[in-house]
Amino acid sequence: MGARIKWCWRVLMTGGMFILFGSGGLALSLVWFNLLLLFVRDNNQRRDMARRSIAASFRLFLRIGRGIGVFDYRFENSEQLRADRGCLIVANHPTLLDYVFIASQAPHIGCLVKASLVNNPCFRGVIRAADYLVNSQGETLLPESQRRMAAGEAILIFPEGTRTRPGEPLVIQRGAANIAVRSGCELRLVHIHCDQRFLDKQSRWYQIPKRKPMITVSVKQRIDSQCFIASHDDAPALAARRLSQYLCQELVPGSR
């Protein structure tokens, strides 16, 4: 009976966390980011302040989630993530909270987000204030990514393009590899592992496991995209294909 009560509590609190997340994003957009727009004239300074605010909000959100028993988490080697500049951060994507975990540890990191989120009233203000890249930017996405990394920004991309389907192998889209190869940048690999099914691609928010899930975010090796170019006349598309195949293997938690 006690286990059933705990499970019901976690279902209720999971719903509460969704409400908290959405309302927090809306409050930041309507109040704090508008204040920054009024009083901070420098665009880069305003963006950096917005990103630090988002990271602090995420850390608070995660602490609340842990405190009320919805989930638990741990980070491994997150200091490397905080030090990364001028590279792509690539991670697998098992849960809905993966971006929250990574951004909470590294406020300076930008992100490539889905175009659909731009139309979400809870998130569009966050995306605009943090100056995130949008995957619908088409021909400007590559040069803008190159410009930002040349200026020292690290950009988070989930190469699968969506959350991992449980029980299925990773399917990597070639966008991250193309950006890396054509930009000549390095990539930082991040493994995210959840010990149970929780907020995955095929689960509703209320379909939670019987016991509290543990999410582990492990920062792994940094690799050079140029290692996948076989010769000077090698086509970038071939190098991107090799890099994508490598990511399919290396982004599986426990592979290394």
Beta strands, then each sheet from edge to edge (+ up, - down):
strand 1: 72-76
strand 2: 87-91
strand 3: 110-113
strand 4: 133-134
strand 5: 155-157
strand 6: 186-194
strand 7: 214-224
sheet 1: 1+ 7+ 6- 2- 5- 3- 4-
end
